Amino acid sequence: MDWERFAQQMASMARDLLAQDSVDATLARIAASATELVEGCDAAGILVVHDAKVETLTPTHQLVIDNDQLQQRLGEGPCFDAARSSQGERVFRIADLTNEHQRWPAYAPQAQALGVGSMMGFLLFTEDQDHGALNLYSRKPGAFTEASEMAGWLLASHAAVAFSSARTHAQMEHALATRHVIGEAMGILMGARHLTEHEAFGVLRRYSQENNIKLREVARRICAEGSLS
């Protein structure tokens, strides 16, 4: 592998990731970059596991979706193991699924039938009950070398930083939007019921608690309908 050229591509990719305007766009660029930068990679995607439920994000090929669904259905497989275990290996490389029938007796032969020859996975994040991994696939056994693994690891490291930054930005935007809609709803209540700011917020909070509805949703309802009737 031409590491100097790869380093230049990584630098360009890192700038590109940070320029994305949403979490989804960042994830899509991460997966696409894997197929562009990692030798032997035919398909890539991000697998998120939450309470043993699997979600496939930004797959570059149907193979990724099929493989993730297979692992969820069987409850076994390398991507599933890596994503759900914060104590386990942060990187895995399966050179040839033919040699893994004993480790995953149900999964390995069915994954081969889907067209998976070899795989790599890199843990991107662990947060509360959510675990996510970047997974790379090749249709050929032995496609991923140590150089491929190093390239994938470097990509995943950049991806994890960019993903964290994108999530933080999205959370800040969500918080600002929530604050705005709550403020607007309070203004409506203050005008309609001649309440103080403190009293208006109290009305919102009580309605939220008594009806088990999130405060932001209560505020949205008031902004849309003009009241809580």
C-alpha positions in Angstrom: 0.0 0.0 0.0 1.2 3.5 -0.8 1.0 5.0 2.7 1.9 8.5 1.6 -1.0 8.6 -0.8 -3.2 7.0 1.7 -2.3 9.7 4.3 -3.2 12.4 1.9 -6.5 10.7 1.2 -7.2 10.4 4.9 -6.5 14.1 5.5 -8.9 15.0 2.7 -11.5 12.5 4.0 -11.2 13.9 7.6 -11.9 17.5 6.3 -14.8 16.1 4.2 -16.3 14.4 7.3 -16.2 17.5 9.4 -17.8 19.5 6.6 -21.0 17.3 6.6 -24.1 19.0 7.8 -25.8 16.1 9.6 -25.1 12.9 11.5 -26.6 10.9 8.7 -24.5 12.6 6.1 -21.4 12.0 8.2 -22.2 8.3 8.6 -22.8 7.9 4.8 -19.5 9.5 4.0 -17.7 7.2 6.5 -19.2 4.1 4.9 -18.4 5.3 1.4 -14.8 6.2 2.4 -14.3 2.6 3.5 -15.0 1.2 0.1 -12.8 3.9 -1.5 -9.8 3.8 0.9 -9.5 0.2 2.2 -8.1 -2.3 -0.2 -10.3 -5.3 -0.7 -13.5 -3.7 0.7 -16.5 -4.3 -1.5 -19.2 -3.0 0.9 -19.4 -1.2 4.2 -21.9 -0.1 6.8 -22.4 1.0 10.4 -24.1 -1.4 12.7 -25.8 0.0 15.9 -26.9 -2.4 18.6 -29.4 -1.1 21.2 -30.7 -3.6 23.8 -29.9 -6.5 21.4 -31.8 -4.8 18.6 -29.8 -4.3 15.4 -30.0 -1.3 13.1 -28.1 -0.9 9.9 -27.0 2.7 9.1 -25.8 3.9 5.7 -25.1 0.6 4.0 -23.3 0.8 0.7 -24.7 -2.5 -0.6 -27.7 -4.8 0.1 -25.2 -7.4 1.3 -24.6 -5.2 4.5 -28.3 -5.2 5.4 -28.7 -8.9 4.7 -25.7 -9.7 6.8 -26.8 -7.6 9.8 -30.3 -9.0 9.7 -28.9 -12.5 9.6 -26.9 -11.8 12.7 -29.9 -10.4 14.6 -32.0 -13.3 13.6 -29.4 -15.8 14.8 -28.1 -13.8 17.7 -24.5 -14.5 16.7 -21.8 -13.2 14.4 -18.6 -11.0 14.5 -20.2 -7.6 13.9 -22.9 -8.3 16.4 -20.3 -9.4 19.0 -18.1 -6.4 18.4 -20.8 -3.8 18.5 -22.5 -5.1 21.7 -19.4 -5.7 23.8 -17.6 -2.7 25.1 -15.3 -5.1 27.0 -14.3 -7.0 23.9 -12.0 -6.4 21.0 -12.3 -3.0 19.3 -11.1 -4.5 16.0 -11.8 -7.9 14.4 -10.7 -9.4 11.1 -12.1 -12.6 9.7 -9.8 -13.7 6.9 -12.1 -16.6 5.7 -15.5 -17.5 7.0 -14.9 -21.1 6.0 -12.7 -21.4 9.1 -15.2 -19.9 11.5 -18.0 -22.5 11.3 -17.0 -23.8 14.8 -17.1 -20.3 16.3 -20.4 -19.3 14.7 -22.0 -22.6 13.5 -25.3 -21.1 12.4 -24.0 -17.7 11.1 -20.8 -18.6 9.1 -22.3 -20.9 6.5 -25.3 -18.6 5.9 -23.1 -15.6 5.6 -21.1 -17.4 3.0 -24.3 -18.1 1.1 -25.0 -14.4 1.1 -21.7 -13.8 -0.6 -19.5 -12.8 2.3 -15.9 -14.1 2.0 -14.0 -12.1 4.6 -14.9 -9.3 7.0 -13.4 -6.6 9.3 -15.1 -4.6 12.0 -14.1 -1.6 14.1 -15.9 -0.4 17.2 -16.8 3.3 16.8 -18.6 4.1 20.0 -20.2 2.8 23.2 -22.8 5.0 24.9 -25.2 3.8 27.5 -26.8 0.8 25.9 -25.9 1.8 22.4 -22.9 0.3 20.6 -21.8 1.0 17.1 -19.3 -0.6 14.7 -18.0 0.2 11.2 -18.1 -3.1 9.3 -16.2 -3.9 6.0 -17.0 -6.8 3.7 -15.3 -8.5 0.8 -16.8 -11.2 -1.4 -13.3 -12.9 -1.5 -11.7 -14.9 1.3 -8.4 -13.5 2.4 -9.1 -10.1 0.8 -8.1 -8.2 4.0 -4.5 -8.0 4.9 -2.7 -6.4 7.9 -2.3 -3.3 5.8 -6.1 -3.3 5.1 -6.7 -3.6 8.8 -4.4 -0.7 9.6 -6.1 1.4 7.0 -9.5 0.4 8.3 -8.4 1.2 11.9 -7.2 4.7 10.9 -10.4 5.4 9.0 -12.5 4.2 12.0 -10.4 6.5 14.3 -11.2 9.5 12.2 -14.7 8.4 11.8 -15.3 8.0 15.5 -14.1 11.6 16.1 -16.2 13.0 13.2 -19.2 11.0 14.3 -18.9 12.2 17.9 -18.6 15.8 16.7 -21.6 15.4 14.4 -23.7 13.9 17.2 -22.7 16.7 19.6 -23.6 19.4 17.0 -27.0 17.6 16.4 -27.7 17.5 20.1 -27.0 21.2 20.5 -29.3 22.0 17.5 -32.0 19.8 19.0 -31.6 21.6 22.4 -31.8 25.0 20.8 -34.9 24.0 18.8 -36.5 22.6 21.9 -35.8 25.8 23.8 -37.3 27.9 21.0 -40.6 26.0 20.8 -41.0 25.9 24.5 -40.5 29.7 24.7 -43.0 30.2 21.9 -45.6 28.0 23.7 -45.0 29.9 27.0 -45.6 33.2 25.1 -48.9 31.9 23.8 -50.0 30.8 27.3 -48.9 34.0 28.9 -51.0 36.0 26.4 -54.1 33.8 26.4 -54.3 33.2 30.2 -52.6 36.3 31.5 -49.8 34.3 33.2 -46.3 35.1 34.3 -43.4 33.4 32.6 -43.0 31.1 35.7 -46.7 30.3 35.7 -46.7 29.5 32.0 -43.8 27.1 32.4 -45.6 25.5 35.4 -48.7 24.8 33.2 -46.4 23.1 30.5 -44.6 21.0 33.1 -47.8 19.8 34.9 -49.5 18.9 31.6 -46.4 17.0 30.5 -46.2 15.0 33.8 -49.9 14.3 34.1 -50.3 13.1 30.6 -46.9 11.5 30.2 -46.0 13.6 27.2 -42.6 15.1 26.6 -42.4 18.8 27.4 -41.3 19.6 23.8 -44.3 17.8 22.4 -46.7 19.7 24.7 -45.1 22.9 23.5 -45.5 21.9 19.9 -49.1 21.1 20.4 -49.7 24.6 21.9 -47.9 26.3 19.0 -49.9 24.3 16.5 -53.3 24.6 18.1 -53.0 27.7 20.2 -54.1 26.0 23.4 -54.0 22.7 25.4 -57.7 22.0 25.0 
